[in-house]
Amino acid sequence: MRGLPWPLWIYRVLLPVYVLVAFPAWWVRMVRRGGWGVDLWERFAVYRGDAEFEPCGAVHVHAVSVGEALLALKLIRAWRERDGGARFVLAVATASAKRMLEGQVPEGVRLVYQPVDFRWAVRRYLDRFEPAQVVLVEGEMWPHLLLECERRGLPVRLVNARMSPRSKRRYSRLAFLVRPFFRHLDRVAVQEPEDAEIWEHLGVATGKITVAGSMKFDPSGAVRGQQREEFRKMVDELGRGRRVVMAASTHAGEEKLLVDAIHAAGAFAVVVPRHAERRHEIAAELEQDGKKVVLRSRYEAVPGGAVLVVDSTGELKDWIEQVDLVIVGKSFLGTGGQNPAEAVMAGKAVVFGPHMENFEPLATSLVAAGGARRVAAGELQAALTLLLADDAAMARMVTAARGVLSRHEGATQRLLDLLGAGDAK
């Protein structure tokens, strides 16, 4: 390996400081999200069981949060369809992602926490599992992991690579610090042709960059949600025949705004917050505004109707199947937006606010094609009223939106080709 880059010494000094400073907030989040005490030591590469029974030589897929974990699961399932004998370790960074995946990972897939990127922890992790390759989903890069994998001759591939405009600006300013690490990536699969330039600027050789489209927006192989009788019963009892509108992946402050607009349009509101642990905060805010609130975790039918707050993780797809229209959260009061593709794939009309920066150019393409409506907060009620009264208009939106997503058709298979899925050993 070449001489150690000087930014690594800065990183080695700052990482322990960061962990110590961040640990209290991290601990609070773990307690709130139910992750405290659940395989905590895996974060430091200390595992239960004998190492000789681990799936050595497997493909390791690294995902951070719930969204990336679901993409990793999609990739693994598609890989298994191509090569049924392939073995995997799925490493996640958050308790929410691990808890959500525990009931969904296919048999034979080892689910663990990613180790904190201390050099000694990364080495323990690699010594125990001896991966064949490491696949990073979307954007998390860890210097010690990259350097140690190169030292061992292990390829590290980044798939579905994306950067929000904010991340591009930040990385562009810090390119001189990250280039010594990013150049160790064996392959980078970007979503759009214009994404290639930033990765070249960050030190990835042009020949290592492939435009593959977005696995997140690839309609082929997408698993739709289920029509669950339990959910339909809740909607029927609380909705009382009204059209159903979901406020999906909402962030702090948005719930009252969106529920007010939904009610003013004469519809029943289903709120699915981005973070389920905000359930009591959301309920208190809505109740203070005079609304009845029912939590999905403590469901009871109440007279006179109520707002249903879905305070569970990993059920978004199934809840989308129960509604007529989806409002995308973090796009009105927050910045960045959330993914509209799942609602489009489920055949639902989509409305979002002005702030969809993290999902450009998809959001702009949807609007331009007539596949989604982008509205300001003050325009939301009128937009909902018009759409809910016109099923034909909503159907045209869905058709146009699916046409936009079709540009990413086959992205998952292109990624599998890039990763060598099914290649002869």
N, C-alpha and C positions, 0 to 999 in steps of 0.2 A: 504494500500500500504506500502511496505517496506520503510525504511528511504531513503531520497533522495541521490542518488549517488554523490560523490564529483565531478566527471567530469561535472555534471550538473551546478554547481556553476561557473565553468570556462566558460561553454557554455553561461550562462546567462550574463556574463560580456562581452564576445567577440561578441555575436550576434548583439547587438546594434551598436558596433563599426564597425563591418563588414557592416551592412546595411548603416551606414552613409558614410563609405568610398566607398562602391560600388554604392551608389545611383546615382552619376553623370554619370557613365558609363551605368548604368541601364536605366537612363532617356534618354540618347542618343540613345541606342538600341530601346527603346520603340518608340521614335519619328521616327527613320529610318524605323521601321517595322510597323508603323501605329497603335501602341497600346496605345499611350498617350491619356488620357482622356476617354478611353473605359473601363468603369467599374473599374477605378483605385482603388476606395475605397474598392472593394471586396478583394483586397490583404490584407486589414486590417479588414476583416470580417464585413464590413459595406455594407448592401445590400439594393437595391430598393425593394419596395413592402412590403406588410404586412407579417409577419412571419407565420401567421396562414394558409397561402396558400402554404407554402413550403411542399415538399413531405417528411414529417417526416417518419422515419422508412425505408427509402430507403437504397440500397447498394451504398456506395460511392466509386468510382473508381478514384484514384489519378494518374495522368500522368504528366510528366514535359514538354518535348519538343514534336515536331510534331511526331517523330517516336513512342514514347511511347503512345501518344494520339491515333494514328491509331490502335495500338495494343489494347488499352482500348476499342475503338469502336468495334473492332472485337469481343472482349470478351462480350461486352454488347449485340451485335446482336445475338451471339450464345446463350447467356443466355435467351434472349427474345424468341428465337425459342423453347427452352425447357420449359420456363415458361413465357407465354405472359403477365401475370399479374405483373411481377417483376418491381419494380420502381428503378430508378437510378439517382444519381447525379454524374456528371463527372467533376472533378476538375483538372484544368491544371495550369501550372506555367508561360507559356510564351504567349505573345500577338500573335505570329505566330501560335501557336497551337490553341488558341481560335478562331482566325479569320478563320483558315482552317476548324475547326469543326462546325462553326455556320451554315453552309449549309448542314452538313452531319449527325448531331445527329438525331436519330429517335425521332418521336413525343413523348413527355412526359418525355424525358431525360433532366434534369436541368443541364445547362452548367455554371460553375462558375470558378473564379480563386481560386487557393489554397491560404489560408491565409499565410502570413509570420509567421514563427514559434515562434512568441512571445506567452507566456503563455496566456495572456489576449485575444489575437486574436483567438487562438485555442479554448479557452473556448466559446467565442462568436459564433464561427462557429458551434461547437458541440451543444450548447444550441439552436441555431436556427433550425438546421436540424435533430437532434436526430437520427443519422444513426443507421442502424441495424448492419452493419459491415463496415470496411474500407479495401479496396483492393489497395495495392500499386503495380504499374507496373514497374518491372525491377530492381529498385535499390535505389530509393530516400527514405531515412529514416529521420524523424524529431523527435528529442528527446521529445519536449513538446507534440507533437501529440501522440506519443507512450505512454508516461506516463499518459496523460489525458484520453486516451481511456482505459487504464488498470484501472484507478481509477473509471471509469464509467462502467466497465465490458463489454466494446465493443471489439470484436475480431479484430485484425489487421493482415491481411494476405499479404504476399509478393509473387507475382506470376511472372513467367518468369524470376526469379532472375538470374542475370548474373554479372560477374565482369571481366573487362579486366585484362590482366597481370599486367598492371600498377596499377590498383585499388587494385588488390590482394596484391601487394607489399606494397602499402601505408597502407591498412587496417591491414595487418599483423603486421606492425610496430606500429600501433596505437590501436591494439586490446584491450589493457588495458583501453583505453578511451571509446571505443564504446561498449564493452561487457555489461555494465550496462543498455544500451538502447536496443541493439539487442535482449536481452533475453526476452523482452516484446512482441516480435512477436509471434503470435498465431500459424501460419504455414508459412513455406517457401517452395515454389515449385521451384526447380532448374532445369536447362536444361540438364545437363550431370552428370553422376555418380561422376566424379572427382570434380564437383563443391561442393559437400556436405561437404568436409573436411574443406574448408575455412569458411563456415557458422558455423560449429561446433566450429572452433577455435575462431570465433567472438561471441560465447556465446549462439547460438541457440541450444536447446536440440536436440539430435539425433532423438528422436521420433517425432519431429515437422518438420523434413525435408523430403520432398518427391521428387523423381526424376520423373518429368512429361514430359520432352522434352520441345521444344521451340514452343510457340504459334506463334512466328514470322516466323518459318520455317515449320509450320504445313500446308501442302497443302490442307487438308480437310477444306471446308468452306471458302477458300480464295476467295476473290472477285477480279476477273481480271478487268483490265482497259477496257474502251470502245473504239471502233473504231469511233472516232469523225470526222465527215466530215470536220469540220473547221481545225483540225490539219492536216488531210491528204492533204487538199488543200495547206496549207503552205509548207509542205514537198515537194509536187509535183512541186510547183512553184519555190521554191528555189533549190531543189535537182536536178531537170532536168534529171531524169532518173537514177541517180547514186544510189548505195547502201547507206543505211543510218546507221550511227553509232552514238550512244548517249554516251556522256561523262556525267555520272550521279553523282549527289551529289559532284561536284568538290569543292575544297578548293583553297585558294589563291595561285597563282603561277602555278597551274596545267593546266589552260585552254589553254595557248599557247602551252605547251608541247603536250597535247592531240590533239588539233586541227591540229597542224603541222603533227603529225603522221597519223591522219585520212585523211587529204588532200593528203599526200604523197602516201597513199594507194588507192587513187582515189575515195574516198567516200565523202558523204555530212555529215557535222558535226552538230549535235544538242547538245548544251551544256545546262545542267540543274544544275546550281550551288546549293550548299547546302543552301546558304543564298541569297535569291532573291535581297536583298538590295545592293548586290555587283554588280548589273547590269552595272552601269556606269563605275566602275573600270575595269570590264571585257571587256566591249566594247572599252574603251580607250586603253587597253593593246593590244587587237587584231587589232584595227585599226592602232595603231602605227606600228604594224608589217605588214601593208599593206593589211589587210583583210577587207572585207565589213562585217558589223554586222547588223543584224536585231533583234530587241527586240520583243518578243512575245506580250508584252503589247502595242507596237506601230507598229504593223505589217504593212509592205508594201512590195509588190513584187519588187525586184530590178533586173535590167539586169545584167547578168554575174555571178549570184549566190552569195551566202553570207553564213556566219555562223549564224545559228539561236540560239539565247540565250533565253531560256525559263525563264523569270523573274516573275514567278507566283508560288503560293504555293498550294500544295495539288493536283497537276495534274500529278505527276510523272508516276503513273500507266497508265494513258491514253496516255501519250507520249511514254512510252515503247512499246505500241501496234503498234506504227508507224515505228519502226526501225527494222534493221536486226541484230544488235549486240550491246551489252552494255559494256562500259568500266566503271569499278567501281572507283569512285573518292576517294580521300584522301588515296590512296594506293601507289602513286608514289613519291610525294614530301612530303605529310603529313604522319602521323603515325596513325594507327588504322583501316583505311579502312571504308567502308560503307556496308550496307546490300546487298548481291547479290541475296537474295532469291526471291525478287519480279520479277527480270528479268528471273530467272529460271522458276518460276511459269507461266510466260507469254510465255514461249517457246522460249526464246532468248539465243543465245550463249553469254558467259560471259568471259571477260578478266579483270584481275586486276594486280596491281603491287606487289612489294615485301612486302608491309606493310598492312597486314590485321589482325593485332593483336586483334582487338576488335571482330573479327568474327571467332576466333579459338575455337574449332577444325574444324568448318564447312569449312573454306577456304582450309585447308590442305586436308580434306576429298574429297572436290570437285576436287581438282587437282589430287589426287591419283586415283580417279575413272575415270578420263578423262572428268569430267564434267565442267571444267573451265581451262583456261590457266593463269598461273602466269608468268609474264615477267618483265624484267628490262626496264627502260625507253628507252634505246637504242635498245631494241629488239621489241618494240611495233609496229613500222611500218611494219616490216617483218611479224609479227604474224597476223596483220590485213589483209595484202595483201593475205596471204595464206588462211586464213579462209573465207574471202569474195569471194574467187574464188572457194570455195568448199562447196556447200550447204549440201552435204551428211555428211561432217565432222562436220559442225555446228549442224546438226540434231542428230548425235551421241552424241555430247557434251550435248545437251539438255536432251536426254534420260538418259544419265549417271547421270546428275545433279539431275534430278527428282528422280532417284533411291536413291541418298544420302538424299534428303529431305524426302523421304518416311519413314526414320527412326524416324521422328518426327510426323508421321501420328497419329492423335487422341490426340495430346497434348492439344488442346483447350477443348475437352470433358473431359479429365482427370482433367484439372483445374476446370472445372465446378463442377465435382464430389467433388473435394477438398473443394470448396467454398459452397457446399450445394445447388447449383442451382436446383430449382424445388422440394426441400424437403418440406414435409408437414409442415405447420406452426404449 
